[in-house]
Amino acid sequence: MQNTKPGKVLAPLALLIVVASLVGYAVSHKPFEATELLSLLTALFRVGVAAIVILLAGGLGKKFRRRDEMSLSLAARDAGVGLGIMGLVVFLLGFTIGFNLWILLTPIVIGFILLRCEIASFARAWKEAGTFFKEMDLGIGLIAAFTLVILAANLIIALSPPTSFDGLTYHLTLPKYYLFEGRIDFVPELMYWGMPQLSEMAFTLAMKFGGAEAAATLQWMVGVVALTAIFSFVQQTLNKNSAWVAVASLLCGWTLSDALSRAYVEWSLVLYGALFLIQLNQWRATRSRADLIWSAIFAGFALSTKYMGGILVVAGIVVIFFDQFPVIARRAISPTKQSPLPRDGLLREKRPRNDGIKNAFLFGLIASLILSPWLIKNYLATGNPFYPILFPAGAMDATRLDFYEGTPIALTPIERILLPALASFRGLEGGAPFNASLGPLLFALSLTAPLAWTRLEPRQKQVATTALIVLVTGFVLWMVGSAATRLLIQPRLYLVFFPVWAILAAYGFFGLEGSNLPKFKISWLVSMLAAFSLGLNAYETGMDLLRRDALKFVTGQMDEGAYLAQSMGHFSPAMDSIRSLPRDSKVLLLWETRGYYCIPTCNPDETIDEFKDALVLHGSADSILVSWREQGYTHILLHNRGADFVREDDLLRYVPEDWIVFDALVASLKEIETFGAAYTLYELPHQP
């Protein structure tokens, strides 16, 4: 039926009437205030900033990997490559010519123009994620639903002002220093300056355009990419149900799920750990030198994110030598008449004796080269390539180094061997000694992985053996590290091999699927139990969202000051008071590590050692005051509760005489303002 002339005239008029009616209704009824609209648009802008970084990383990775085909699994790998390259580029810019708005914006614009086809291909690959949610039974469906709840809640929290401990101590504080100075210079106030900072470089980029909230949102997106990489790999190796269980095993623990909303580097480590395993396993299957190199690159990126990422370098070399021995080296192939498989479905293949040495050397060399910019930076600034660890240098003297490392936790040999179990069942977020909540699924389901062995194809067995070698290597290094220093008992420092642990947990579920009874599906019950565990964490995450009132902030119903006051108590007004001091003021924080909201006016006590270090160097209250005045300090912010806790708890490093000096020191200061019982701001007395 053809349109008549009156219809052609009246249709636009009718549309105009409808639009005008909607506008008129909205003007009189006002669905939201101007401040609410501005807050929502700001949140969307910050999501956009993080998405631009991820898209550019994906396009850059695809360009470097030179692959025409594209799947979601490959897209995750491309994003990992691109994020690593971008981090190194930002570091080199900041360390050499410095960076301002145009120095950072120009490469982004040029990158989007030159890589527009690769970026479009990377974006299209994410359509595949829709297939993850098809054809699920009740247990797996609940796991998927609870995963979305955890992701959504953490995204909202990420879009709120940062309150996380490590973020305010260094993950966000260092980028804020760099942006304030316009370049990357030595920051003696923070010994964490010497740590590898690949992820913090991406945070610096995001913070320049979208603030700290954009950096936290970027890490949330990195977490999504990491989960996608693990899911896709497990789905291709086993099946979709097992892939969802792998995701659940990671997210059922508070430490990792909560890290999605923090500007931490945990999910960057998980991403590089997963990509390392995927490429290393592919090398074992193809013997392609390129796959080995890419695996080493991902290990190098992990090492450039945190020194503990070096676990992957050690594990990679162990796998290479395992693959070398003719009796145990295994390579999954399809049986043929010319080369039938042995009964176990794997081919024992003799390799040239020196191949293992060459491959191990190449692997270690590539990972070391990727780390080298951070070592060079440290050497030029302090003379210690591994600053702030190993030996005193720069602002890290022997006293501070001892404080940072701490005395190892006393464990029996059996307890040390059982560290993964102890950390899984006794570990609590914020509770000594593990300071992490891992959830029950990683440990429980990985123990059932042997049930899957008889139903595995050769390629699946190869993945399992590779993952097992990496996991055992990680566990051994965990045990050794825990015996060396107090700090190295914490599971969060070993998250780089947790994706491997999750993959073996998926194998455990896959084995249970093959153990179903005729009238009873054990795997269904286990999936329901996994969903229950994940659901508990989803509930806890939702309650955390409500307690924080993060949604009120994102929707403009609460401003930043009110949000921080509610979330951080007396810490927030203490920071406000420091920022209101005269411009030439310099404040030393005692027993308070979090300096994000008061730098550059303040110097945080990042390793809780400022007083003890000053006491060892100067001996008396008067000498300490003279030293602090010479360093330019005008005020002291004392965290009273922190000092009281150390006074009562740390009887190993402090003696009663130390506190006599401390009390005399405080008595000589002029009290300016108190913030409940938590903080007191003092002014240093003028030079007599």
Summary of the structure (lengths in Angstrom):
residues: 688
radius of gyration: 27.5
end to end distance: 98.7
largest distance: 98.7
contacts: 2389
relative contact order: 0.10
helix: 69%
strand: 4%
